[in-house]
Amino acid sequence: MFQIILPLALLFIIVLVKKIPKIGGDIRVALIVAAITSAILSGLTPLETLLGFIDGIDRLSWVIMLSIFGSLYAESQVKIGAMDTTLNSFRAVFGKSPRGLIVAIFLTLILAGSLLGDAIASATVIGFLVINSLTELKLKPEQIGMIILLGASIGSIMPPITQGVFLSASLVGIDPSPVINLAYITVSIGAILAILESFRFVRGKMMPQELIPTESIFQILRERWKTLIPLIVLIAIVLTNTIFKYNIFTEIKFLAFVLDPLKEIPIIKGITFPVVLAIIVAIFVSFLFPSVWKQSKGVLKGGFGKVSQTVQIQLSAGIMVGVFYASGLIDKVALMAEGLSESFVKLGGALSIVVVGMMTGSQTTAQSVNVTFLGPILEKLNVDPTLIALGASHIAAAGQNMPPVGLTAFVICGLIGGILNTKVDPIKVMVLALPNSLYFLGVGLAAWFIVF
């Protein structure tokens, strides 16, 4: 019991007690301290501990590679102007009324979040483009924040590039493809609900003349279609694999010959996951554009810089996960849970994910801390592994946006406040987003409780 309680107690203390000098509130330190404490208490040798580190990072290698290359791809698309083209195209189709403008903004945020794989990146890239337009509709800063928060957050869990689902599937130890297929449906419903909920902000309002698009979508695409080439390549590769089950990286012999040896190398094999490879191809295509390769240093610096914190957390989480498996801690917790009722385990597990997500503002931390233990326990309760991963990703997505702390909300409020020169309350933004967060929580619980 002590071997289980002490590492987790230290983890939560460091994360939640921010007054601890130098390390208080640092998630990375908390994860590594929990790992090292578990290794010492379990009597692991230095070699066994090191092998645990490697094994844990290897388990999360898909997610780590997705973060790195997704961020580089995001930077390249900013240089090309792909997101600007996308927003203007959606506005040309939908943006002739206040509700239509909200639809266009949501679709752009969701597409950006899905393809970039990160809520903060999506909110930052698209936020600059839409804040002034929403202000002209006389929306309050917190209402603008809620639209950007939900659009970006929903996009970050929307397939095909969905860090939350990739992480949950990695922690459960399954192929994420079946989870992604279900997530297309559940996340799309969440997106529709968010759009409908936001319509109340513009009830009875007229569209300012200057916001009505003057160009048709055909005119926009005729002039700027080249900016969408990398995006089209990415979508084509992903959808060809998803819909037609044709994976170019295995079907084309040369690519398979090059990639097959990499699949045997721990950690590096994360590159070989189809979605990651599709992003890499899109990055190469992007570098054919002068606007990208002439600023290649800026693309690399910006891409790595923006994802540095995220990857450090993922590496730390991998270290903790690997040591917990090597020390037998996962099995011990699973055995302890055998005497508990199914409902208690599921509800308690969901509550723990939500609380960690609320307090840290991070679905990565919420899943790494909890799903590592919950996965094996729920499997012993005969919950389908696909539904375990689906539920965990949705519950974590709900928790990270709930008050009082949500990193994405604070970033968005800072962005809005800077542009509008006003103070924006992040708690109000998260409260406005709460109904949607409860939807994702409900989906997650349903996945765990409903037996198909």
C-alpha positions in Angstrom: 0.0 0.0 0.0 2.8 2.4 0.9 4.5 1.8 -2.4 1.3 3.0 -4.1 0.3 5.9 -1.9 3.7 7.7 -1.5 4.5 8.2 -5.2 1.0 9.4 -6.0 0.9 11.6 -2.9 4.2 13.3 -3.9 2.9 13.8 -7.4 -0.3 15.6 -6.3 1.5 17.6 -3.6 4.0 19.0 -6.1 1.4 19.7 -8.7 -1.1 21.4 -6.4 1.0 23.1 -3.8 2.5 25.9 -5.9 4.2 27.6 -3.0 6.8 24.8 -2.8 10.1 26.6 -3.8 11.2 26.1 -7.4 9.2 22.9 -8.1 5.7 23.8 -6.9 3.2 23.4 -9.7 5.7 22.0 -12.1 4.0 19.0 -13.7 7.2 17.6 -15.2 9.0 17.5 -11.8 6.0 15.9 -10.2 5.8 13.1 -12.7 9.6 12.4 -12.5 9.6 12.5 -8.7 6.7 10.0 -8.7 8.6 7.7 -11.0 11.9 7.8 -9.1 10.1 7.3 -5.8 8.3 4.2 -7.2 11.6 2.8 -8.5 13.3 3.2 -5.1 10.4 1.7 -3.1 10.1 -1.2 -5.5 13.8 -2.0 -5.4 14.5 -1.5 -9.1 18.1 -1.4 -10.1 19.5 1.6 -12.1 19.4 -0.5 -15.3 15.8 -1.7 -14.6 14.8 1.9 -14.0 16.5 3.1 -17.2 14.7 0.4 -19.2 11.5 1.5 -17.6 12.1 5.0 -18.7 12.7 3.8 -22.3 9.6 1.6 -22.2 7.3 4.3 -20.9 8.5 6.9 -23.5 8.1 4.2 -26.2 4.5 3.7 -25.1 3.8 7.4 -25.7 6.0 7.8 -28.8 3.1 8.2 -31.1 1.8 11.1 -29.1 5.2 12.7 -28.8 5.9 12.6 -32.5 2.4 13.8 -33.2 3.1 16.9 -31.1 6.5 17.7 -32.6 5.6 17.3 -36.2 2.1 18.7 -35.8 3.7 21.9 -34.4 6.1 22.2 -37.3 3.2 21.7 -39.7 1.3 24.4 -37.9 4.1 26.9 -38.3 4.5 26.1 -42.0 0.8 26.6 -42.6 0.9 30.0 -40.9 3.7 31.0 -43.3 1.8 29.8 -46.3 -1.5 31.4 -45.2 -3.6 28.2 -45.4 -5.7 29.0 -42.3 -6.4 32.5 -43.6 -7.6 31.0 -46.9 -9.7 28.4 -45.0 -11.4 31.0 -42.8 -12.2 33.3 -45.7 -13.6 30.4 -47.7 -15.9 29.4 -44.8 -16.9 33.0 -44.4 -17.8 33.2 -48.1 -20.1 30.2 -47.7 -21.7 30.9 -44.3 -20.7 34.4 -43.2 -23.5 36.5 -44.5 -25.3 36.6 -41.1 -24.1 36.7 -37.5 -25.0 33.0 -37.0 -23.2 32.1 -40.3 -20.1 34.0 -39.2 -20.1 32.0 -35.9 -20.4 28.7 -37.9 -17.5 29.8 -40.2 -15.3 30.6 -37.2 -16.1 27.3 -35.4 -15.5 25.3 -38.5 -12.1 27.0 -39.0 -11.1 26.5 -35.4 -12.2 22.9 -35.4 -10.4 22.2 -38.7 -7.2 23.9 -37.4 -7.4 22.2 -34.1 -7.9 18.8 -35.8 -5.0 19.2 -38.3 -2.7 20.9 -35.9 -3.6 18.6 -33.1 -3.3 21.2 -30.4 -5.9 23.6 -28.9 -3.6 26.4 -28.0 -2.0 26.4 -31.4 -5.4 26.5 -33.1 -6.7 29.2 -30.7 -3.6 31.4 -31.3 -3.5 31.0 -35.1 -7.2 31.6 -35.7 -7.8 33.9 -32.7 -5.9 36.7 -34.3 -8.1 36.4 -37.4 -11.5 36.4 -35.7 -11.4 38.4 -32.5 -12.1 41.8 -34.1 -14.9 40.4 -36.3 -16.7 38.9 -33.2 -16.2 42.2 -31.4 -18.0 44.1 -34.2 -20.9 41.8 -33.5 -21.0 43.3 -30.0 -20.1 40.1 -28.3 -18.6 40.3 -24.8 -15.0 39.4 -24.4 -15.9 36.3 -22.4 -18.3 35.2 -25.1 -15.6 35.5 -27.7 -13.3 33.6 -25.4 -15.9 30.8 -25.0 -16.3 30.4 -28.8 -12.5 30.3 -29.4 -12.0 27.9 -26.4 -14.6 25.4 -27.5 -13.7 25.6 -31.2 -10.0 25.0 -30.5 -10.6 22.4 -27.8 -13.1 20.4 -29.8 -10.7 20.6 -32.8 -7.8 19.2 -30.7 -9.8 16.0 -29.9 -11.4 15.8 -33.4 -9.9 13.2 -35.7 -7.8 12.6 -37.7 -5.1 14.3 -35.6 -6.3 14.0 -32.0 -3.8 14.0 -29.2 -6.4 13.1 -26.6 -7.4 9.9 -28.4 -3.9 9.0 -29.3 -2.7 9.3 -25.7 -5.6 7.3 -24.3 -5.1 4.5 -26.8 -1.4 4.5 -26.1 -2.0 4.3 -22.3 -4.5 1.5 -22.8 -2.1 -0.2 -25.3 -4.4 -0.5 -28.3 -4.5 0.6 -31.9 -6.2 4.0 -31.9 -8.0 3.5 -35.3 -11.2 2.1 -33.8 -11.3 4.8 -31.2 -10.8 7.5 -33.8 -13.7 6.2 -35.9 -16.0 6.5 -32.9 -14.6 9.9 -32.0 -15.6 11.3 -35.4 -19.2 10.8 -34.3 -19.1 11.8 -30.7 -16.9 14.9 -31.2 -18.9 16.0 -34.2 -22.0 16.0 -32.0 -20.1 18.1 -29.4 -19.2 20.6 -32.2 -22.8 20.9 -33.3 -23.9 21.5 -29.7 -21.2 24.2 -29.2 -22.3 26.0 -32.4 -26.0 25.9 -31.5 -25.2 27.1 -27.9 -23.2 30.1 -29.2 -26.1 31.3 -31.4 -27.7 32.9 -28.3 -24.9 35.4 -28.3 -26.1 37.0 -31.5 -29.8 36.6 -31.1 -31.6 39.6 -32.7 -28.3 41.1 -34.0 -27.7 42.4 -37.5 -24.6 41.7 -39.5 -22.4 44.8 -39.9 -22.0 45.6 -43.6 -18.2 45.6 -43.4 -18.2 42.0 -42.2 -20.2 40.6 -45.2 -17.8 38.8 -47.6 -17.4 40.5 -50.9 -15.8 37.6 -52.7 -17.3 34.2 -53.4 -15.6 31.0 -52.4 -14.7 30.3 -56.0 -13.0 33.7 -56.3 -11.0 33.0 -53.1 -10.0 29.5 -54.1 -9.1 30.7 -57.7 -6.6 33.2 -56.2 -5.3 31.2 -53.2 -5.8 27.5 -54.0 -2.1 26.9 -53.9 -2.0 27.7 -50.1 -4.2 24.6 -49.5 -2.0 22.1 -51.3 -0.2 20.7 -48.2 -3.5 20.6 -46.4 -5.1 18.7 -49.3 -2.2 16.2 -49.4 -2.5 15.6 -45.6 -6.3 15.1 -45.8 -6.0 12.8 -48.9 -3.4 10.5 -47.2 -5.4 10.3 -43.9 -8.8 9.7 -45.5 -7.4 7.2 -48.0 -6.2 5.2 -45.1 -9.3 5.7 -43.0 -12.0 5.2 -45.6 -10.4 2.9 -48.2 -7.9 1.2 -45.9 -5.1 2.0 -48.3 -2.0 3.0 -46.4 0.6 4.4 -48.9 3.3 3.8 -46.4 2.8 0.1 -46.5 1.4 -0.4 -50.0 4.2 1.5 -51.7 7.2 -0.9 -51.6 9.9 1.8 -51.4 8.3 3.5 -48.5 7.7 0.2 -46.7 11.3 -0.8 -47.2 12.5 2.5 -45.7 10.0 2.6 -42.8 9.9 -1.1 -41.7 13.3 -1.0 -39.9 12.2 2.1 -38.0 9.2 0.2 -36.6 11.6 -2.0 -34.5 13.4 0.9 -32.9 12.0 2.0 -29.5 10.7 5.6 -29.4 11.8 6.3 -33.0 9.0 4.0 -34.1 6.5 6.7 -33.2 7.4 8.4 -36.5 6.0 5.4 -38.4 2.4 5.9 -37.3 0.3 6.7 -40.4 -1.0 10.0 -39.2 2.4 11.2 -38.2 3.9 10.1 -41.5 1.1 12.0 -43.3 2.0 15.2 -41.4 5.7 14.7 -42.3 4.8 14.4 -46.0 2.6 17.6 -45.7 5.6 19.4 -44.1 7.9 18.4 -47.0 5.3 19.7 -49.5 5.0 22.9 -47.5 8.8 23.4 -47.8 8.4 23.6 -51.6 6.8 27.0 -51.1 9.3 29.9 -51.0 7.3 31.5 -48.1 8.3 28.5 -46.0 11.8 27.5 -47.1 13.0 31.0 -47.1 11.9 31.2 -43.4 12.9 27.6 -42.6 14.8 28.7 -39.4 11.7 30.6 -38.2 9.5 27.6 -38.9 11.8 25.2 -37.1 12.3 27.6 -34.1 8.7 28.4 -33.8 7.5 24.9 -34.2 9.9 23.4 -31.7 9.5 26.3 -29.3 5.7 26.2 -29.1 5.6 22.4 -28.5 8.6 22.3 -26.1 6.6 22.4 -22.9 4.1 19.9 -24.1 6.7 17.4 -25.2 8.6 17.8 -21.9 5.4 16.9 -20.1 4.8 13.9 -22.4 8.4 12.7 -21.8 8.0 13.0 -18.1 4.6 11.2 -18.2 6.3 8.4 -20.3 9.0 8.0 -17.6 6.4 7.7 -14.9 4.3 5.3 -16.8 7.3 3.1 -17.7 8.5 2.9 -14.1 5.0 2.2 -12.8 4.8 -0.8 -15.1 8.4 -2.0 -14.4 7.8 -1.8 -10.6 4.6 -3.8 -10.8 2.6 -0.8 -9.4 -0.1 -1.1 -12.1 -0.8 -4.8 -11.3 -0.9 -4.0 -7.5 -3.5 -1.3 -8.0 -5.6 -3.5 -10.3 -5.6 -6.2 -7.6 -6.6 -3.7 -4.9 -9.5 -2.6 -7.0 -10.9 -6.1 -7.5 -12.9 -5.8 -4.3 -14.5 -2.5 -5.3 -17.8 -2.2 -7.0 -17.8 -1.5 -10.8 -19.7 1.8 -10.4 -17.4 3.0 -7.7 -14.3 2.4 -9.8 -15.8 4.0 -12.9 -17.2 7.1 -11.2 -14.2 7.5 -8.9 -11.9 7.1 -11.9 -13.8 9.7 -13.9 -13.9 12.1 -11.0 -10.1 11.8 -10.6 -9.5 12.5 -14.3 -11.8 15.5 -14.1 -10.2 16.9 -10.9 -6.6 16.5 -12.2 -7.7 18.1 -15.5 -9.4 21.0 -13.7 -6.4 21.6 -11.4 -3.7 21.3 -14.0 -5.6 22.5 -17.1 -4.0 19.6 -19.0 -5.7 16.5 -20.5 -2.2 15.0 -20.9 -1.5 15.1 -17.2 -5.0 14.0 -16.3 -4.8 10.9 -18.5 -1.2 10.0 -17.7 -1.8 10.0 -14.0 -5.1 8.2 -14.0 -5.5 6.1 -17.2 -2.2 4.4 -16.5 -4.0 2.7 -13.5 -7.6 2.8 -14.7 -7.0 1.0 -18.0 -6.0 -2.4 -16.6 -8.7 -2.1 -13.9 -11.5 -1.4 -16.4 -10.3 -4.2 -18.7 -10.7 -6.6 -15.7 -14.2 -5.3 -15.4 -14.8 -6.4 -19.0 -15.0 -2.9 -20.4 -14.0 -3.0 -24.1 -10.5 -1.4 -24.5 -11.7 0.8 -27.3 -14.4 2.2 -25.1 -11.9 2.6 -22.2 -9.8 4.8 -24.5 -12.8 6.7 -25.9 -14.2 7.4 -22.5 -10.8 8.5 -21.0 -10.1 10.9 -23.9 -13.6 12.5 -23.6 -13.5 12.8 -19.8 -10.0 14.4 -19.9 -11.2 16.8 -22.6 -14.1 17.8 -20.3 -11.9 18.2 -17.3 -9.2 20.4 -18.9 -11.8 23.1 -19.7 -13.6 23.1 -16.4 -13.1 25.9 -13.8 -11.0 26.9 -11.9 -7.9 26.3 -14.0 -7.7 25.7 -17.8 -4.4 26.6 -19.5 -6.1 27.1 -22.9 -8.7 29.4 -21.4 -6.0 31.6 -19.8 -4.0 31.7 -23.0 -7.1 32.7 -25.0 -8.1 35.4 -22.5 -4.6 36.8 -22.6 -4.8 37.0 -26.4 -8.2 38.6 -26.4 -7.2 41.1 -23.6 -4.1 42.1 -25.5 -6.0 42.8 -28.8 -9.0 44.5 -27.2 -7.0 46.2 -24.4 -9.4 44.9 -21.8 -9.5 42.4 -18.9 -11.1 39.1 -19.7 -12.1 36.7 -17.0 -11.0 33.1 -17.7 -13.3 31.7 -15.1 -16.4 33.2 -16.8 -15.1 31.8 -20.1 -14.9 28.3 -18.6 -18.3 28.6 -17.0 -19.8 29.5 -20.4 -18.1 26.5 -21.8 -19.3 24.2 -19.0 -22.4 22.7 -20.8 -20.2 21.4 -23.5 -17.7 20.1 -21.0 -20.5 18.2 -19.3 -21.5 16.7 -22.7 -18.0 15.3 -23.1 -18.0 14.0 -19.6 -21.4 12.3 -20.3 -20.0 10.7 -23.4 -17.0 9.4 -21.5 -19.1 7.9 -18.7 -21.5 6.4 -21.2 -18.6 4.7 -22.9 -17.5 3.1 -19.7 -21.0 2.1 -18.4 -22.8 1.0 -21.5 -22.0 -2.5 -22.6 -22.4 -3.0 -26.4 
